[in-house]
Amino acid sequence: MNFPATLVLRLRALRACIAVVVLGAGVSSAQNLSGTVKNGTSGKPGAGDEIVLLSLGQGGMTEAGRTKADPQGHFSFKLDGQGPHLIRAIHQGVTYHRMAPPGTDSVEVSVYDVDKKVPDIAITADVVRLQADAGTLQGIRLFAVNNNSSPPRTQMNDQNLEFYLPDGATVQSAMAKSPGGQPIASSPVPQKEKNRYAFIFPLRPGETQFQVEFRMPYSGQLGFDPKPFYPAQHFVVMLPKTMQFTATAAASYQSLQDPQQSDAVVQVASNTKVGQQLAFQVSGTGTLQGDSDQQQGGAQSGPETARPGGGLGPPIEAPDPLDKYRWYILGGVAVLMAGGAFYIAKRSKTAVETEPAEVEILEAPAAKPAPASAPSSPGARSALLLEALKEELFQLEIERKLGHISEPDYNRAKAALDQTLERALRREAAKVN
């Protein structure tokens, strides 16, 4: 059927008008973002706290605005687009974040007062995982730290979490995850005493997780004295059954079996004290494979995950009495393994002192605020992509362990993420070469 030319023109004009109205309504409904900063320590508004608006997009993350909270703790921004944004509040040198998904018009950010030493800081679990071949020993040490201070406060100092590594160990990578935040690269700082390290990362109220991967030459036997700085509910050593574990006479360990991974030996010391004798020796060689569930879920255990130097692979799940901590021990280590190719933000102690707030999002801190229109570098875009993939893998594993996703859906999602991650890492390797 042929329509009159005048009718066609009217229809086109009507469509154009509708498009303009819809677009204008979308822009006007989301062009402003207001918010409130609340001090969770005092219960008062976060008056005067610096607030930064970060725009998240395919091109990377850029600063889109900066302001200060008024005496009532209020702030507002005019948004530069419809994409997701992140609000960063800086209180006494420590950063706190709140996501603002598309369509959000108001947010509330909680901040906390900072002390160098906060009571009620306790280690929930300190997990050491080891494997070795004829010449190399590889280990992962994971800490779960609870800040149960009341009223809640953030602890921040130059030795916020101290620990020892075995003599001769070299740190390969390290990460930290604040309560409700994303795992990020955070390198521990070597201290004056040999083999002693410290994380300069804020202990916000709630649970903060730390993880260090290390390697060292191995002649078939290793002695390690952890010399704990803090009391811990559980100190755990995991190693293959083909390796031997021997505790010193004064150390008290309980040998447990994880029914989900028969190739592992698990030694647990519970309710440990500061300075308690926990020294032990390991000998022999062997590797820890991923548990059967994860292998069925799409994890690949090729040559790079079956030998020291190629990654420890997915972690074993902690046995009782660690059952209540099983999910985060899995999640914390799995994230590092998935993000093994990420760069490590190596910062000297002096550099950290000039920038005391550890960045919550994987980015290089800038000396000056970046304009909203500044283009991000290809490296920044790649880092953001890898960060997003890492977070998706982390969330997928948690959903699976909590039973929030079916096995077929998990397998499909994991395979797709693995393929995308492999392509991204291949591109990164090509850039390096």
C-alpha positions in Angstrom: 0.0 0.0 0.0 1.4 3.4 -0.9 0.9 6.2 1.6 0.6 9.8 0.6 3.9 11.7 0.9 2.4 14.2 3.3 1.4 11.3 5.7 4.9 9.8 5.5 6.4 13.1 6.4 4.0 13.6 9.4 4.8 10.1 10.7 8.5 10.8 10.5 8.1 14.1 12.3 6.0 12.3 15.0 8.7 9.7 15.5 11.3 12.4 15.8 9.3 14.2 18.4 8.7 11.1 20.5 12.4 10.2 20.4 13.3 13.7 21.6 10.7 13.6 24.4 11.9 10.1 25.6 15.5 11.1 25.4 14.9 14.3 27.2 13.0 12.6 29.9 15.7 10.0 30.4 18.4 12.7 30.6 16.4 14.9 33.0 15.5 12.1 35.3 19.1 11.0 35.8 21.1 14.2 35.3 21.5 14.8 39.1 22.8 12.5 41.8 22.5 13.6 45.4 23.8 11.8 48.4 24.6 11.9 52.1 27.7 11.0 54.1 27.1 9.5 57.5 29.9 9.0 60.1 29.3 5.5 61.4 31.5 6.2 64.4 29.8 9.3 65.8 26.4 8.9 64.1 26.7 12.4 62.8 26.8 13.8 59.2 30.2 13.5 57.5 30.5 17.3 57.2 33.5 18.5 55.1 34.4 15.1 53.8 35.8 15.1 50.3 33.5 13.4 47.7 34.6 12.2 44.3 32.3 11.2 41.4 33.9 8.5 39.2 32.4 7.6 35.9 32.7 3.9 34.9 32.5 3.0 31.2 34.0 0.9 28.4 36.8 3.5 28.1 37.8 3.1 31.7 37.2 5.0 34.9 37.5 8.8 34.9 36.9 11.4 37.6 33.7 13.3 36.7 33.4 15.6 39.6 34.7 16.5 43.1 33.0 18.4 46.0 32.8 18.5 49.8 29.9 17.4 51.9 28.0 20.3 53.5 27.4 20.7 57.3 24.5 18.2 57.0 26.6 15.7 55.1 24.8 16.4 51.8 26.4 16.5 48.3 25.2 16.5 44.7 26.6 16.0 41.3 25.4 16.7 37.8 26.0 13.4 36.0 27.9 13.3 32.7 26.0 10.4 31.2 23.7 7.5 31.8 26.4 4.9 32.7 27.2 3.5 36.2 29.0 5.8 38.6 31.0 5.3 41.8 30.9 7.6 44.7 34.2 7.9 46.7 34.1 9.5 50.1 37.5 10.3 51.8 37.4 10.6 55.6 40.6 11.1 57.6 42.7 9.8 54.7 40.7 6.5 54.1 38.4 5.9 51.2 34.9 4.5 51.3 32.8 3.7 48.2 29.2 3.3 47.1 28.1 2.3 43.6 25.4 4.3 41.8 24.0 2.1 39.0 22.2 3.8 36.0 19.0 5.4 37.1 20.1 6.0 40.7 19.4 9.5 41.9 20.5 9.3 45.6 23.1 7.3 47.6 24.3 7.2 51.2 27.9 6.6 52.0 29.1 5.4 55.5 32.5 6.5 56.7 34.3 5.8 60.0 36.8 7.7 62.2 40.4 6.4 61.9 42.7 5.3 64.8 46.2 3.9 64.5 45.2 1.1 67.0 41.7 -0.2 67.3 40.7 -2.8 69.9 38.7 -5.9 69.0 40.8 -6.7 65.9 41.0 -10.5 65.6 42.2 -13.1 63.0 39.4 -15.4 62.1 41.6 -17.7 60.0 45.2 -17.7 58.9 45.6 -20.3 56.1 48.9 -21.5 54.6 48.7 -23.6 51.5 51.9 -25.3 50.1 53.0 -27.4 47.2 56.4 -28.2 45.8 58.4 -29.9 43.0 62.0 -30.9 43.0 63.3 -27.3 42.9 60.5 -24.9 43.8 58.0 -24.5 46.6 55.0 -22.3 46.1 52.7 -21.1 48.8 49.6 -19.0 49.4 48.9 -17.4 52.8 45.4 -16.0 53.4 44.2 -13.9 56.3 40.6 -13.2 57.3 40.7 -10.2 59.8 37.6 -9.1 61.7 37.2 -5.5 63.0 34.4 -5.7 65.6 35.2 -2.4 67.2 32.3 -0.6 69.0 31.6 2.1 68.1 33.0 1.0 64.7 36.3 2.6 63.7 38.9 2.0 61.0 42.4 1.0 61.9 45.2 2.4 59.8 48.9 2.5 60.4 52.2 1.5 58.8 52.0 -2.1 60.1 48.3 -2.7 59.9 48.8 -6.5 59.4 52.2 -8.0 60.1 53.3 -11.5 59.2 56.3 -13.7 58.4 57.1 -15.7 55.3 59.6 -18.6 55.2 63.2 -17.8 54.8 64.0 -17.3 51.1 60.4 -16.7 50.0 59.7 -14.1 47.3 56.3 -12.4 47.0 54.8 -13.1 43.6 51.5 -11.3 44.1 49.2 -10.1 46.8 45.6 -8.8 47.2 43.3 -7.3 49.7 39.6 -7.1 50.0 37.7 -4.7 52.2 34.3 -5.5 53.7 31.8 -5.4 50.8 34.5 -4.2 48.4 36.4 -5.7 45.4 39.6 -7.6 45.6 42.5 -5.4 44.6 46.2 -5.6 44.2 48.0 -4.6 47.4 51.7 -5.4 48.0 53.0 -6.0 51.5 56.0 -3.9 52.6 59.2 -5.7 53.7 60.1 -4.6 57.3 63.6 -4.2 58.8 63.5 -7.7 60.3 64.3 -10.4 57.7 61.2 -12.3 56.3 58.8 -9.9 58.1 56.2 -8.0 56.1 53.3 -5.7 56.7 50.2 -4.6 54.8 49.5 -0.9 54.8 45.8 -1.3 54.1 42.9 0.0 56.2 41.1 -2.4 58.4 37.5 -1.0 58.0 34.7 -2.3 60.3 33.8 -5.8 59.2 36.0 -8.5 57.6 39.0 -7.7 55.6 40.8 -10.4 53.6 44.4 -10.5 52.6 46.3 -13.0 50.4 49.9 -13.4 49.5 51.4 -15.8 46.9 55.1 -16.6 47.3 57.7 -18.9 45.8 61.1 -20.0 47.0 63.9 -22.5 46.1 63.2 -25.9 47.6 65.7 -28.7 48.2 63.1 -31.2 49.5 62.7 -29.8 53.1 61.4 -26.6 54.6 61.1 -25.3 58.1 58.8 -22.4 58.9 58.0 -20.6 62.1 55.0 -18.3 61.6 55.5 -16.4 65.0 51.9 -15.0 65.1 51.5 -11.4 65.8 47.8 -11.8 66.6 45.5 -14.3 68.2 43.6 -16.4 65.7 40.6 -18.7 65.8 42.3 -21.1 63.4 45.8 -21.4 61.9 45.6 -23.9 59.0 48.3 -25.6 57.0 47.3 -27.4 53.8 49.6 -29.5 51.6 49.5 -32.6 49.3 49.4 -36.0 50.9 52.6 -36.8 49.1 54.3 -34.3 51.3 55.1 -34.8 55.0 54.2 -32.4 57.8 56.0 -32.4 61.2 55.2 -30.0 64.0 57.7 -29.0 66.6 57.2 -30.6 70.0 55.6 -27.4 71.5 53.2 -26.9 68.6 49.7 -28.3 68.8 48.0 -29.3 65.6 45.0 -31.4 64.8 45.1 -33.5 61.6 41.9 -33.3 59.6 40.7 -34.8 56.4 38.7 -32.8 53.8 36.2 -35.2 52.3 36.0 -33.0 49.2 39.7 -33.3 48.4 41.3 -36.6 49.3 44.8 -35.7 48.0 45.2 -33.0 50.8 46.6 -33.0 54.3 45.1 -30.4 56.6 46.6 -29.4 59.9 44.8 -27.0 62.2 45.8 -25.2 65.4 42.8 -23.5 67.0 42.5 -20.5 69.4 46.2 -19.6 68.9 47.8 -16.8 71.0 50.3 -14.0 70.1 53.8 -15.5 69.9 52.5 -19.1 70.3 54.9 -21.8 69.0 53.5 -23.0 65.7 56.7 -23.9 63.9 56.6 -26.9 61.5 58.6 -28.6 58.8 57.4 -30.0 55.5 59.3 -32.4 53.2 58.8 -34.2 50.0 57.1 -33.0 46.8 53.5 -32.9 45.4 50.8 -30.7 44.0 47.3 -29.9 45.1 44.7 -30.4 42.4 41.4 -28.6 42.3 38.5 -30.4 44.1 36.3 -32.6 42.0 33.4 -30.2 42.0 35.4 -27.4 40.5 36.9 -29.7 37.9 33.4 -30.7 36.9 32.4 -27.0 36.9 34.8 -26.2 34.1 38.1 -25.5 35.8 41.0 -26.7 33.6 44.0 -28.2 35.3 46.5 -28.1 32.5 50.3 -28.1 32.9 50.3 -24.5 34.1 48.1 -25.3 37.2 49.7 -28.7 38.0 53.1 -27.5 38.9 54.7 -24.9 41.2 55.2 -21.7 39.3 52.1 -22.3 37.3 49.6 -21.4 40.0 48.1 -23.4 42.9 44.8 -23.8 41.1 41.5 -23.6 42.9 41.8 -23.9 46.7 40.6 -26.8 48.7 37.6 -26.1 50.9 38.4 -25.9 54.6 37.2 -28.9 56.7 35.5 -28.7 60.0 35.9 -26.8 62.3 36.4 -24.3 59.5 33.1 -25.2 57.8 31.5 -21.8 58.6 34.5 -20.1 56.9 34.5 -22.4 53.9 33.0 -20.0 51.4 35.3 -17.0 51.9 38.5 -19.2 52.0 37.4 -20.6 48.6 36.4 -17.2 47.3 39.5 -15.3 48.4 42.0 -17.8 46.9 39.9 -18.4 43.8 39.9 -14.7 43.0 43.7 -14.5 43.2 44.1 -17.6 41.0 41.7 -16.1 38.4 43.5 -12.8 38.5 47.0 -14.2 38.5 48.0 -12.2 35.4 47.0 -8.9 36.9 49.8 -6.4 37.6 50.8 -5.9 41.2 50.7 -2.3 42.4 54.2 -2.2 43.9 54.5 0.8 46.2 57.3 1.7 48.6 56.6 2.5 52.2 57.4 6.1 51.5 55.0 6.2 48.6 52.2 4.7 50.7 52.7 7.3 53.5 52.1 10.1 51.0 48.9 8.3 49.8 47.6 6.5 53.0 44.3 5.5 51.6 44.5 2.2 49.6 42.5 2.6 46.4 39.4 0.4 46.3 39.3 0.2 42.6 42.3 -1.1 40.6 43.8 2.2 39.3 46.9 4.2 39.6 46.5 7.1 42.0 46.9 10.4 40.2 48.6 13.5 41.7 45.9 15.7 40.2 42.2 15.1 39.6 41.8 13.9 36.0 39.3 15.9 33.9 36.1 14.1 33.0 36.9 14.3 29.3 40.5 12.9 29.6 40.8 9.7 27.6 42.0 6.7 29.4 45.0 4.7 28.2 44.7 1.2 26.6 46.4 -0.1 29.7 43.7 1.3 31.9 41.0 -0.1 29.7 42.7 -3.6 29.8 43.0 -3.4 33.6 39.3 -2.5 34.0 38.3 -5.4 31.7 40.4 -7.9 33.7 39.1 -6.5 36.9 35.5 -7.0 35.7 36.3 -10.5 34.6 37.9 -11.3 38.0 34.8 -9.9 39.8 32.5 -12.0 37.7 34.5 -15.2 38.4 34.4 -14.3 42.1 30.7 -13.8 42.2 30.1 -16.9 40.1 32.0 -19.1 42.6 30.1 -17.6 45.6 26.7 -18.1 43.9 27.6 -21.7 43.2 28.8 -22.5 46.7 25.7 -20.8 48.2 23.4 -22.8 45.8 22.1 -19.7 44.0 23.0 -21.1 40.5 22.3 -24.5 38.9 25.2 -26.6 37.8 24.4 -26.3 34.1 24.1 -22.5 34.3 27.4 -22.5 36.3 29.2 -24.6 33.7 28.0 -22.4 30.8 28.9 -19.1 32.6 32.3 -20.4 33.8 33.2 -21.6 30.3 32.3 -18.3 28.7 34.3 -16.3 31.4 37.3 -18.6 31.0 37.3 -18.1 27.3 37.0 -14.3 27.6 39.7 -14.2 30.3 42.1 -16.3 28.1 41.7 -13.9 25.2 42.3 -10.9 27.4 45.4 -12.4 28.9 46.6 -13.4 25.5 46.3 -9.7 24.4 48.2 -8.6 27.5 51.0 -11.1 26.8 51.2 -9.9 23.2 51.7 -6.3 24.4 54.5 -7.3 26.7 56.3 -9.2 24.0 
